[in-house]
Amino acid sequence: MGKSTVAQMFEGAGVPVFDADAEVRRMQGPGGALLPAIEAAFPGSTGPEGVRREELGSIVFGDADALARLETIVHPAVGVRREQFLETNADAPMVVFDIPLLFEKGAAQLVDVVVVVSAPAEVQRDRVMARKGMTEEKFEQILAIQMPDAEKRSRADHVIDTGTPLEETRAQVEALVDKLKADLHK
């Protein structure tokens, strides 16, 4: 959908961003804090380079129990990092949580305002299929765990349309930042 690009635009507008995916990658990278627990739960899924994403993915994709086990390892650790981020940025007028599956994982109650980043289905498909190692099967699995875009849009407080040229998307982000800052002073 362009979520990471929009998060960078928020950062460019001076808003601190907590990127949950980036935190997971750090904690699963070389020497990462989650490696021992992940290796214990999924033997052979880690090495000196960190989590072996293809091996771990082949274990958890399509296996709800395995995915749930992985999530019980990852989610609490990300929650701790999110709290540390909030403490570090306590003086900021606003922060952004870049959280995948916000609604699906019940995390929407953690935030005051929900901004959904959305693009037309054909744009989304093209972007995802261009990722390294992406297959039609993986794409379908990703869609299967996500709430339909129309429902996410209806639940959002604001929608950023990323099916537009980058400068138009940036203008949407900057206008939203200005609006939210103005709302803080009401």
Protein Blocks (a to p, Z undefined) as FASTA:
>chain_A
ZZmmmmmmmmmnopacddfklmmmmmmmghiaklmmmmmmmghiacfkopafklmmmmmg
opaklmmmmmmmmmmmmmmmmmmmmmmmmmpmbdcdddehklmnopmmmpmbdcdddddf
klmmmmmmmpghiafklmmmmmmmpccfklmmmmpmbdcdfkbcfklmmmmmmmmmmmmm
mmmmZZ
